[in-house]
Amino acid sequence: MKILVNSSRIFVGVLFIISGLIKLNDPLGFSYKLQEYFSADVLNLLFLDSYALGISILVVVFEVILGVFLLIGYKPKFTVWSLLGMIVFFTFLTFYSAYFDKVKDCGCFGDALKLTPWESFTKDLVLLIFILMLSFGMKFIKPVFNKLTVTVLALLSFIFCLWFGYHVLMHLPAVDFRAYKIGNNIKEGMEIPEDAPKPLLEYSWTFNVNGEEQVIVTNGSYPSVEGEFVRVDTKVLSEGYTPPVVDFSIESEDEDLTEQFLSTENLIVVVSYSLEKIEGDGALKLKALQNEARKNGYSIIGLTASSKDTKQRINQDYNIDFEWYLCDEKALKTVIRSNPGVLMLDEGTVRQKVHWNDIEDLEF
């Protein structure tokens, strides 16, 4: 039992630390995932939507420090019961998501590792078994150092988590796992290879044959049936290949200009998923950025999901005159975790990427 408990202790502690640090590296991304769970068609907890960022920080900090507490043996009773409470809740959440097909990716490991809902549920079930072992063998969880050292390590882990969370919010994630990271080409990320797996669909055709409904399943071909067609239902058996970059576009009111701008050299793109929610201090820096970009021979455009009237108001309020183009809000939240944020592109390749706090660090 002692060997099982200590093995479980290492496995659970390390996994919680890794999972927590990945999410703490990008708390805004995790807050967007929480907003999916809070939405009307999932848990219908809309009143929590505005608190998503605060909740995400509390959850991931707690996740990391529980992992540290478990490894060093600090307050084992509090640690194990807290871990058990968290994993029971997460297991329910991932089961609900998988069974009702609500959220396609649980966000357990952020953008570093994508898990399907059923994979997430299975992972949580395995963790639940290991944590139950810890609860039954709690007496074998002993501190690895003396009381003072263990307490200091626990406090330092808490301080580090708070500092790291604040740092990435004020700048950008320390490690970028998304398709828009520096060095990636957005245009190439949108391409689908010729030999890529195609989606596999199942079609259930319903016909009225002599007053009775008859269902025939095919892979898409229309069945030859002597009867009256009623309906057809489709089921996705396999998603097929999904390119790393989806839903990204650069559009005016009249046309799609994505190809044109992703073939342009020396392009500055100001990203604001919502101009209504743009950080005022960041918006105040856009005038100087615009002037500096043009002085160095760069073109500058904006990308937003906001309306035409809002674009005009922002340009007037902050004395800027570059053109704002349209893009999907969810895609823009993925491009950069800052509102506004800035990308420097060269024929679609991301050369630099900065939070509005770091606009002055751009090198033209």
C-alpha positions in Angstrom: 0.0 0.0 0.0 2.8 2.4 0.8 4.4 1.8 -2.6 1.0 2.3 -4.3 0.4 5.6 -2.4 3.8 7.0 -3.1 3.6 6.1 -6.8 0.1 7.7 -7.0 1.5 10.7 -5.1 4.2 11.3 -7.7 1.9 10.7 -10.7 -0.9 12.9 -9.5 1.3 15.6 -8.2 3.4 15.9 -11.4 0.3 15.8 -13.6 -1.5 18.5 -11.7 1.6 20.7 -11.8 2.0 20.2 -15.5 -1.6 20.7 -16.3 -1.9 23.8 -14.1 1.3 25.4 -15.4 0.1 25.0 -19.0 -3.2 26.7 -18.2 -1.4 29.3 -16.0 0.8 30.1 -18.9 -2.4 31.2 -20.7 -5.1 32.1 -18.2 -7.1 34.2 -20.7 -7.3 31.1 -23.0 -8.6 29.0 -20.1 -11.1 31.8 -19.2 -12.5 31.6 -22.8 -12.9 27.8 -22.3 -14.8 28.5 -19.0 -17.1 30.9 -20.9 -18.0 28.0 -23.2 -19.0 25.9 -20.2 -21.0 28.9 -18.7 -22.9 29.5 -22.0 -26.6 29.0 -22.3 -26.4 25.8 -24.3 -24.0 24.1 -21.9 -24.4 24.8 -18.1 -26.4 28.0 -18.5 -24.5 29.9 -15.9 -24.4 33.2 -17.7 -24.0 35.2 -14.5 -20.5 33.7 -14.1 -19.4 34.9 -17.6 -17.9 38.2 -16.4 -16.0 36.4 -13.6 -14.4 33.8 -15.9 -10.9 35.3 -15.8 -10.8 35.5 -12.1 -12.2 31.9 -11.7 -9.6 30.6 -14.2 -6.7 32.1 -12.3 -8.0 30.8 -8.9 -8.5 27.3 -10.4 -5.1 27.0 -12.1 -3.2 28.4 -9.2 -5.0 26.0 -6.8 -4.2 23.2 -9.2 -0.5 23.9 -9.3 -0.1 24.4 -5.6 -2.1 21.3 -4.7 0.4 19.3 -7.0 3.3 20.9 -5.1 1.7 20.3 -1.7 1.2 16.6 -2.6 4.8 16.1 -3.7 6.4 17.8 -0.7 3.9 16.4 1.8 2.5 19.7 3.0 -0.9 19.4 4.8 -1.8 16.0 3.3 -5.3 15.8 4.6 -6.2 19.3 3.2 -4.4 18.5 -0.1 -5.9 15.1 -0.7 -9.5 16.1 0.1 -9.1 19.2 -2.1 -7.7 17.0 -5.0 -10.6 14.6 -4.6 -13.1 17.5 -4.7 -11.5 19.0 -7.8 -11.3 15.7 -9.7 -14.9 14.7 -8.8 -16.1 18.0 -10.2 -13.9 17.8 -13.3 -15.0 14.2 -13.9 -18.7 15.3 -13.9 -17.9 18.2 -16.2 -16.0 16.2 -18.7 -18.7 13.4 -18.7 -21.4 16.0 -19.2 -19.5 17.6 -22.0 -18.8 14.2 -23.7 -22.2 12.6 -23.2 -24.2 15.6 -24.4 -21.5 16.6 -27.0 -21.3 20.2 -25.7 -17.7 21.3 -25.6 -15.3 19.7 -28.1 -12.1 20.3 -26.1 -12.1 20.5 -22.3 -9.0 22.7 -22.2 -7.3 20.5 -19.6 -3.9 21.0 -21.2 -4.7 24.3 -22.9 -3.5 24.5 -26.5 -0.5 22.3 -25.8 -2.5 19.0 -26.1 -6.0 18.7 -27.5 -8.2 16.0 -26.0 -11.6 14.8 -27.2 -14.4 15.0 -24.6 -14.3 11.2 -24.0 -10.5 11.2 -23.7 -10.8 14.0 -21.1 -13.4 11.9 -19.2 -11.2 8.8 -19.3 -8.2 10.8 -18.1 -10.2 12.2 -15.2 -11.5 8.7 -14.3 -7.9 7.4 -14.1 -6.9 10.4 -11.9 -9.9 9.7 -9.7 -8.7 6.1 -9.1 -5.2 7.3 -8.1 -6.6 10.1 -5.8 -8.9 7.6 -4.1 -5.8 5.5 -3.4 -4.2 8.6 -1.8 -7.3 9.1 0.4 -7.2 5.5 1.6 -3.5 5.6 2.3 -3.2 9.2 3.6 -1.1 8.0 6.6 1.7 7.1 4.2 2.0 10.7 2.9 4.9 12.2 4.8 6.7 15.5 4.4 9.9 15.1 2.3 11.7 17.8 4.3 11.4 19.3 7.8 8.4 21.4 8.7 10.0 24.8 8.1 11.4 23.9 4.7 8.1 22.4 3.5 6.2 25.5 4.6 8.7 27.8 2.8 8.4 25.7 -0.4 4.6 25.8 -0.2 4.7 29.6 0.2 7.2 30.1 -2.6 5.1 28.0 -5.0 2.1 30.1 -4.2 4.0 33.4 -4.8 5.5 32.1 -8.0 2.1 31.1 -9.4 0.6 34.6 -8.6 3.6 36.3 -10.2 3.6 34.1 -13.3 -0.1 34.6 -13.8 0.2 38.3 -13.5 3.2 38.4 -15.8 1.6 36.5 -18.7 -1.6 38.6 -18.4 0.4 41.9 -18.6 2.5 40.6 -21.6 1.8 37.4 -23.5 2.0 33.6 -22.7 5.6 32.6 -22.0 5.2 29.7 -24.4 2.9 30.0 -27.4 1.3 26.7 -28.3 -1.1 28.2 -30.9 -0.9 28.2 -34.7 -0.2 32.0 -34.8 3.1 31.8 -32.8 6.2 33.6 -34.0 7.8 31.9 -37.0 4.6 30.3 -38.2 3.0 31.1 -41.6 -0.7 31.8 -41.3 -1.4 31.1 -45.0 0.3 27.7 -44.8 -1.6 26.9 -41.6 -4.9 27.3 -43.5 -3.9 24.7 -46.2 -5.2 21.2 -46.3 -2.8 18.6 -47.8 -4.1 16.6 -50.7 -3.5 13.3 -48.9 -5.2 14.6 -45.7 -7.9 12.3 -44.2 -11.4 13.3 -45.2 -14.4 13.5 -42.9 -16.2 10.3 -42.6 -20.0 10.7 -42.4 -22.9 8.3 -41.9 -26.2 9.1 -43.5 -29.5 7.7 -42.1 -32.2 7.9 -44.8 -35.8 7.6 -43.6 -38.5 6.6 -46.1 -42.2 5.9 -45.7 -42.7 2.4 -47.2 -46.3 1.2 -47.2 -47.2 3.3 -44.3 -44.2 2.3 -42.2 -40.9 4.2 -41.7 -37.8 2.4 -43.0 -34.3 3.7 -42.2 -31.4 2.9 -44.5 -27.8 3.8 -43.6 -25.3 4.7 -46.3 -22.0 6.6 -46.6 -23.7 9.3 -48.6 -25.2 7.7 -51.7 -28.9 8.0 -52.2 -30.5 4.6 -51.6 -32.8 3.0 -54.1 -36.1 2.5 -52.2 -39.7 2.2 -53.3 -41.1 4.7 -50.9 -41.6 8.3 -50.0 -38.6 10.2 -48.7 -39.1 11.6 -45.2 -35.7 12.9 -44.0 -32.0 12.3 -43.8 -29.8 12.5 -40.6 -26.1 12.7 -40.7 -23.6 11.5 -38.1 -19.9 12.4 -38.0 -17.9 9.2 -37.5 -14.5 10.8 -38.0 -13.7 14.5 -38.2 -10.9 14.1 -40.7 -8.0 16.6 -41.0 -8.5 20.0 -39.5 -5.9 22.6 -40.4 -4.1 24.5 -37.6 -5.6 27.8 -38.7 -9.4 27.9 -39.0 -11.9 30.8 -39.3 -9.2 33.4 -39.9 -10.0 35.9 -42.6 -9.3 39.6 -43.5 -12.5 41.0 -45.0 -13.9 44.3 -45.9 -17.7 45.0 -46.1 -17.6 43.8 -49.8 -14.8 41.3 -50.3 -12.4 38.8 -48.9 -8.8 40.2 -48.8 -7.2 37.4 -46.8 -5.0 36.2 -49.7 -3.9 39.8 -50.6 -2.8 40.7 -47.1 -1.2 37.4 -46.3 1.0 38.0 -49.4 2.0 41.5 -48.3 5.5 42.2 -47.0 6.1 44.4 -44.0 2.5 44.4 -42.6 1.5 45.5 -39.1 -1.8 44.0 -37.9 -3.5 45.5 -34.9 -5.9 42.9 -33.4 -8.9 43.8 -31.3 -11.5 41.1 -31.0 -13.9 43.7 -29.6 -13.3 47.4 -30.0 -16.1 48.0 -27.4 -13.8 46.2 -24.8 -10.5 47.6 -26.0 -8.1 48.6 -23.3 -8.0 52.4 -23.3 -4.2 52.6 -22.4 -3.5 50.2 -25.3 -5.6 52.2 -27.7 -3.8 55.4 -26.8 -0.6 53.8 -28.1 -2.0 53.1 -31.6 -1.4 56.6 -33.0 2.4 56.4 -32.2 2.4 52.9 -33.6 0.7 54.0 -36.8 3.2 56.8 -37.4 6.3 54.6 -36.6 5.1 51.8 -38.9 4.5 54.1 -41.9 7.8 56.0 -41.2 9.6 52.6 -41.6 7.8 51.6 -44.7 5.2 49.3 -43.2 1.6 49.0 -44.0 -0.8 49.0 -41.0 -4.3 47.6 -40.7 -6.7 46.5 -37.9 -8.6 43.3 -37.4 -11.8 43.2 -35.3 -15.2 41.7 -35.1 -16.9 45.0 -34.2 -19.3 47.0 -36.3 -18.5 49.7 -38.8 -19.8 52.5 -36.5 -17.6 51.3 -33.7 -14.5 51.3 -36.0 -15.2 54.9 -37.0 -15.7 56.0 -33.4 -12.4 54.4 -32.3 -10.5 56.0 -35.1 -11.9 59.3 -34.3 -11.5 59.0 -30.5 -7.8 57.9 -30.7 -6.8 60.0 -33.8 -5.9 57.0 -36.0 -6.8 56.5 -39.6 -5.8 52.9 -40.6 -8.5 50.6 -42.0 -10.2 48.1 -39.7 -11.1 44.8 -41.4 -13.4 42.0 -40.2 -12.5 38.7 -38.7 -14.3 36.1 -36.5 -14.1 37.1 -32.8 -13.2 33.6 -31.6 -10.3 33.4 -34.2 -9.0 36.8 -33.1 -9.0 35.7 -29.4 -6.9 32.8 -30.6 -4.5 35.0 -32.6 -3.3 37.0 -29.6 -4.2 37.2 -25.9 -4.3 41.0 -25.8 -6.9 43.6 -26.7 -5.3 45.3 -28.6 -2.4 43.1 -29.6 0.0 43.6 -32.5 1.4 41.2 -35.1 4.2 42.0 -37.6 3.7 39.9 -40.7 5.8 39.2 -43.7 4.0 37.4 -46.5 1.8 35.7 -43.9 4.7 34.7 -41.6 4.5 36.0 -38.0 7.8 37.9 -37.4 6.9 39.6 -34.1 3.9 39.5 -31.7 3.4 41.8 -28.7 0.9 42.7 -26.0 -0.2 46.3 -26.0 2.0 46.8 -23.0 5.1 46.0 -25.1 4.3 47.9 -28.3 7.5 49.9 -27.8 9.5 46.7 -28.1 8.6 46.2 -31.7 11.6 46.2 -34.0 11.0 47.7 -37.4 
